[in-house]
Amino acid sequence: MNKISDSAFIADTAVIYDDVIIEDDVIIRDFVVLYPGVILEKGVQVMEGAIIGRLPRGAGATARDTLEEYKKVKIGENSVISPHAIIYTDVFIGRNTLIGDGASIREGCRIGDFCIISRGVTINYNTIIGNKTKIIDNTHITGNMFIGNNVFISSLVATTNDNSMGAKGYSDEWIKGPTIEDDVRIGAGANILPGVRLGRGSIIAAGAVVTKDVPSGKMVMGVPARIVGNEGERK
């Protein structure tokens, strides 16, 4: 049974399934779909055509098993879900976070407070993102990945989690995305390969291909990326 605040605004064309909680002052625009288990905390805004709580469907083509039942989805206070964003089931998003137009967030993800997940960003399964992190347009965040606090990831960045490129099937043991520690900055078009660790405060130059760990506070650039200085320096 749904619990919907009297102060919420819900457009007539929105579709709301059972077991949804909508708190005070929530705004839900036209053609939004809310699946079971969704919780929208106070002041959340969900814009036109967004879908929240969707179950993944593998169609028998995926190596990785997907969820088969709805789990909780929580969107924190005053967050905004922009038009046509898709948020899958079993996702938690903190307060005052912006999810941009057409972004896609897969199941098992956890996103912190005061984040920006910008237009066209795709975040794959089981990924953790800390507070005050910004991920800019059309970047891909792979599955089984960790991103810390106050990270900046520019546009068109690629991250990957499988060095075999699918040849070995799927296992949590070897399908691992990068680990990005607090305060890292990544330039446009960089490519971060599976299992790489970017140390706290490191800088990845635009277009770099990062094939190995980057120590804290270092700047890397090139293909493959190499250390060219310390944070705040350019050589």
WOMO-V444041 format. One line per field, one symbol per residue. psi: psi as a letter, one per 40 degrees, with the letter a starting at -180 (. if undefined). A space follows every 50 residues. Layout:
psi->???
//
This chain:
psi->hihhideihhideihhiifhhhaieihhaieihhiiehhhiheihhihei hheihiheeeeidhiiieihiihhhiheihhiheihhiifhhhaifhhhi heihhiieihhaifihhahehhhaifhhhaifihhihfihhiifihhaif ihhaifhhiiehdefedeahhedeghiihhiieihhiheihhiheihhih eihhiheihheiihiheihiiihiiiheaiheih.
//
